[in-house]
Amino acid sequence: MSDPVPARLLVTGSGGHLGRRMVELLLEAGASNITVSSRSPKKLSRFAAKGVATVKADFDDPTTLDAAFVGVERLLIISTDGLGVPGQRQRQHKAAVDAAVRAGVGQIIYTSPC
């Protein structure tokens, strides 16, 4: 009997400081079946070079979230930097959670800015 395939984990904000570090730690720990996302996929080239799946996920564009979250079983939402406009961060995070629900994501993990 073969080992079960690990649940697919998607880490948002993987092009930023915290997201990048989280992915590095996961890879160092031997995690597999990880997908990384960013609103700017060019920032993910270091992970793509290691064979990690990359997708665009822009919290201001729900269609990118719907596409990115297909098949995701666990989602790590890294808080956005949307502080310039009152309520922007809350709208962005709500859009991500709503898309995760639509995609049937089983577990959502959220990093709080506080």
C-alpha positions in Angstrom: 0.0 0.0 0.0 1.4 3.4 -0.9 1.5 6.4 1.4 -1.3 8.9 1.0 -0.5 12.0 -1.1 -0.1 15.0 1.3 -2.9 17.6 1.2 -2.2 20.4 -1.3 -1.2 23.5 0.6 -1.3 27.0 -1.0 0.6 29.8 0.6 -0.6 33.3 -0.4 1.7 36.3 -0.4 4.7 34.1 -1.1 6.6 36.9 -2.8 6.6 39.0 0.4 8.9 38.7 3.4 6.7 36.6 5.7 5.2 34.4 2.9 8.6 33.7 1.4 10.1 32.8 4.8 7.1 30.5 5.5 7.6 28.6 2.2 11.4 28.4 2.8 10.7 26.8 6.3 8.2 24.4 4.8 10.6 23.3 2.1 13.4 22.9 4.6 11.1 20.7 6.7 10.6 18.5 3.7 7.0 19.5 3.0 5.7 18.6 -0.5 2.6 19.4 -2.6 3.0 23.1 -1.9 1.7 25.8 -4.3 2.9 29.4 -3.8 1.0 32.5 -4.9 1.5 36.2 -5.4 -0.3 39.0 -7.1 3.1 39.4 -8.9 4.1 35.9 -10.0 7.5 37.1 -11.2 8.4 37.3 -7.5 8.0 33.5 -7.2 10.8 32.6 -9.7 13.1 31.3 -6.9 10.4 28.8 -5.9 9.5 27.9 -9.5 13.2 27.1 -10.1 12.9 24.5 -7.2 9.9 22.9 -8.9 7.3 24.5 -6.7 4.0 25.2 -8.4 3.2 28.9 -8.7 0.0 30.7 -9.3 -1.3 34.3 -9.5 -3.6 35.2 -6.6 -4.6 38.9 -6.3 -6.9 39.6 -3.4 -8.3 42.5 -5.3 -9.3 40.3 -8.3 -11.5 37.4 -7.1 -11.3 35.6 -10.5 -7.6 35.0 -9.8 -8.5 33.6 -6.4 -11.1 31.3 -7.7 -8.6 29.9 -10.3 -5.7 29.6 -7.8 -7.7 27.8 -5.1 -9.0 25.0 -7.2 -7.9 21.7 -5.7 -6.4 23.3 -2.6 -7.1 21.5 0.7 -5.2 23.8 3.1 -4.7 27.5 2.6 -2.3 29.7 4.5 -3.4 33.3 4.1 -0.6 35.8 4.7 -2.0 39.2 5.7 -1.9 41.7 2.9 -0.2 45.1 3.1 -3.4 46.8 2.1 -3.3 49.6 4.7 -3.5 52.6 2.4 -7.2 52.6 2.1 -9.5 52.2 5.1 -11.1 48.8 5.0 -9.0 47.5 2.1 -7.3 44.8 4.0 -10.6 43.5 5.4 -12.1 43.4 1.9 -9.1 41.6 0.6 -9.1 39.0 3.3 -12.9 38.5 3.0 -12.4 38.0 -0.8 -9.8 35.3 -0.1 -11.9 33.5 2.5 -15.0 33.7 0.2 -13.0 32.2 -2.7 -11.7 29.4 -0.4 -15.2 28.5 0.6 -16.3 28.4 -3.0 -13.4 26.2 -3.8 -14.1 23.8 -0.9 -10.9 24.4 0.9 -10.9 22.3 4.0 -8.6 24.3 6.3 -7.8 28.0 6.3 -4.9 29.3 8.3 -4.5 33.1 8.7 -1.6 35.2 9.8 -2.7 38.2 11.8 -0.9 41.5 11.5 -1.2 42.0 15.3 
